[in-house]
Amino acid sequence: MVWNIVVIYVLSGYNFSSITNLLHQYSLLVYPSQCLLYFLLAISTVSAFDRLNITDASMALRRIVTLDTTALASFLYVSALILSLSQQMTSDRFNWYRSPQDITNITLWPSGSAILTLHPWVVVNLVAAILVGLAWIFLSYQPMLDHTEEAEYGAAMNDVVEPDHQCKA
């Protein structure tokens, strides 16, 4: 997430002075970077929910109500994922950008609309990066807390039959 923000700010220049450079260079990177971003956000969100132990509804609800760090991290990851997905239309427009003289750019990027479209896109991506950073910090408070194994194998582990000591073999 951070690398995406760094690339965007480097390509856009000081105070968005080089918007055409951002449009031209980032149009080649937009789909691979967004796919990687969504993939990593989805994995992080699932991992955060595993730590929340959502299979035990009462415990998960108690953690959410008491604002446990794991519950906050889960909420922040979901928020970042929603914010990132909300910017997909702008990413699609990025992908179609070829050159300032191309006819498709006249309809997708009318003169003067680039700064009006890209400024909110950059801000939303920055906010999503901050949310992911905060979620990671919250999850790092308890790095060993993970309920995946308990949820998956807990029922099978409880079904182990005690050996019968009275039976002679």
C-alpha positions as CSV (number, residue, x, y, z in Angstrom):
1,M,0.0,0.0,0.0
2,V,2.8,2.4,0.9
3,W,4.7,1.7,-2.3
4,N,1.5,2.6,-4.3
5,I,1.4,6.0,-2.6
6,V,5.1,6.6,-3.1
7,V,4.8,5.8,-6.8
8,I,1.7,8.1,-7.2
9,Y,3.4,11.0,-5.4
10,V,6.7,10.6,-7.3
11,L,4.9,10.4,-10.7
12,S,2.5,13.3,-10.0
13,G,5.2,15.8,-9.1
14,Y,5.2,18.6,-6.7
15,N,1.6,19.9,-6.1
16,F,0.4,17.7,-9.0
17,S,2.5,19.7,-11.5
18,S,3.0,16.6,-13.7
19,I,-0.4,15.1,-14.0
20,T,0.1,14.0,-17.6
21,N,3.3,12.2,-16.5
22,L,1.2,10.4,-13.8
23,L,-1.5,9.5,-16.3
24,H,0.9,8.3,-18.9
25,Q,3.3,6.3,-16.6
26,Y,0.7,4.9,-14.2
27,S,-1.7,3.8,-16.9
28,L,0.7,0.8,-17.5
29,L,0.9,0.0,-13.8
30,V,-2.7,0.5,-12.6
31,Y,-4.2,-2.9,-13.1
32,P,-1.3,-5.0,-11.8
33,S,-0.9,-2.7,-8.8
34,Q,-4.6,-2.6,-8.0
35,C,-4.9,-6.4,-8.3
36,L,-1.9,-6.9,-6.0
37,L,-3.4,-4.3,-3.6
38,Y,-6.8,-5.9,-3.5
39,F,-5.3,-9.4,-3.1
40,L,-3.1,-8.3,-0.1
41,L,-6.0,-6.3,1.4
42,A,-8.3,-9.4,1.1
43,I,-5.7,-11.6,2.8
44,S,-5.1,-9.1,5.5
45,T,-8.8,-8.7,6.1
46,V,-9.3,-12.5,6.4
47,S,-6.3,-12.7,8.7
48,A,-7.7,-10.0,10.9
49,F,-11.1,-11.7,11.1
50,D,-9.4,-15.0,12.0
51,R,-7.8,-13.2,14.9
52,L,-11.1,-11.8,15.9
53,N,-12.4,-15.4,16.1
54,I,-15.7,-14.7,14.3
55,T,-16.8,-18.3,14.7
56,D,-17.5,-17.6,18.3
57,A,-20.2,-14.9,17.9
58,S,-20.5,-13.9,21.5
59,M,-16.7,-13.4,21.9
60,A,-16.5,-11.5,18.6
61,L,-19.4,-9.2,19.6
62,R,-17.8,-8.6,23.0
63,R,-14.5,-7.7,21.3
64,I,-16.2,-5.3,18.9
65,V,-18.2,-3.6,21.7
66,T,-15.2,-3.2,23.9
67,L,-13.1,-1.9,21.0
68,D,-10.5,-4.6,21.2
69,T,-7.4,-3.9,19.0
70,T,-8.2,-7.0,16.9
71,A,-11.8,-5.7,16.3
72,L,-10.5,-2.3,15.4
73,A,-7.9,-3.7,13.0
74,S,-10.7,-5.8,11.3
75,F,-12.8,-2.7,10.9
76,L,-9.9,-0.7,9.6
77,Y,-9.0,-3.4,7.0
78,V,-12.6,-3.6,5.8
79,S,-12.8,0.2,5.6
80,A,-9.6,0.3,3.5
81,L,-10.8,-2.4,1.3
82,I,-14.1,-0.6,0.7
83,L,-12.3,2.7,0.0
84,S,-9.9,1.0,-2.4
85,L,-12.8,-0.7,-4.3
86,S,-14.7,2.6,-4.4
87,Q,-11.9,4.0,-6.6
88,Q,-12.1,1.3,-9.2
89,M,-13.8,3.6,-11.8
90,T,-10.9,6.0,-11.7
91,S,-8.5,3.1,-12.0
92,D,-10.4,2.0,-15.1
93,R,-10.1,5.4,-16.6
94,F,-6.3,5.3,-15.8
95,N,-6.0,2.1,-17.8
96,W,-7.6,3.7,-20.9
97,Y,-5.2,6.6,-20.9
98,R,-2.8,6.4,-23.9
99,S,-1.5,9.9,-24.8
100,P,-2.9,13.4,-24.6
101,Q,-3.6,13.4,-28.4
102,D,-5.6,10.1,-28.4
103,I,-9.3,10.5,-29.2
104,T,-10.4,8.3,-26.2
105,N,-8.7,10.7,-23.8
106,I,-10.9,13.5,-25.0
107,T,-14.0,11.7,-23.8
108,L,-12.4,10.1,-20.7
109,W,-10.2,12.9,-19.6
110,P,-11.6,16.2,-20.9
111,S,-9.3,19.2,-20.6
112,G,-8.9,20.3,-17.0
113,S,-10.7,17.3,-15.5
114,A,-7.6,15.4,-14.6
115,I,-6.7,17.4,-11.5
116,L,-10.4,17.3,-10.3
117,T,-10.5,13.5,-10.7
118,L,-7.0,12.6,-9.5
119,H,-6.8,14.7,-6.4
120,P,-9.7,12.9,-4.6
121,W,-8.3,9.6,-5.9
122,V,-4.9,10.3,-4.4
123,V,-6.4,11.4,-1.1
124,V,-8.6,8.3,-0.9
125,N,-5.6,6.1,-1.6
126,L,-3.6,7.9,1.1
127,V,-6.4,7.4,3.6
128,A,-6.6,3.7,2.7
129,A,-2.8,3.4,3.2
130,I,-3.1,5.1,6.6
131,L,-6.0,2.7,7.6
132,V,-3.9,-0.3,6.6
133,G,-0.9,1.0,8.6
134,L,-3.0,1.6,11.7
135,A,-4.6,-1.9,11.4
136,W,-1.2,-3.4,11.1
137,I,-0.1,-1.6,14.2
138,F,-3.2,-2.8,16.1
139,L,-2.6,-6.4,15.0
140,S,1.1,-6.2,16.0
141,Y,0.1,-5.7,19.7
142,Q,-0.8,-9.3,19.9
143,P,1.1,-11.1,17.2
144,M,0.5,-14.6,18.5
145,L,-3.3,-14.3,18.8
146,D,-4.8,-16.5,16.1
147,H,-7.9,-18.6,16.4
148,T,-7.8,-20.4,13.0
149,E,-6.4,-23.7,14.3
150,E,-8.9,-23.7,17.2
151,A,-11.8,-23.1,14.9
152,E,-10.7,-25.7,12.4
153,Y,-9.5,-28.5,14.6
154,G,-11.1,-27.6,18.0
155,A,-14.2,-29.9,17.6
156,A,-12.0,-32.8,16.4
157,M,-9.6,-32.4,19.3
158,N,-12.5,-32.4,21.8
159,D,-13.8,-35.7,20.5
160,V,-10.8,-37.7,21.5
161,V,-12.0,-40.7,23.6
162,E,-10.2,-41.3,26.8
163,P,-8.6,-44.8,27.0
164,D,-10.5,-47.4,29.1
165,H,-8.1,-48.4,31.8
166,Q,-10.4,-51.3,33.0
167,C,-10.1,-53.1,29.7
168,K,-7.2,-55.4,29.5
169,A,-5.6,-56.0,26.2
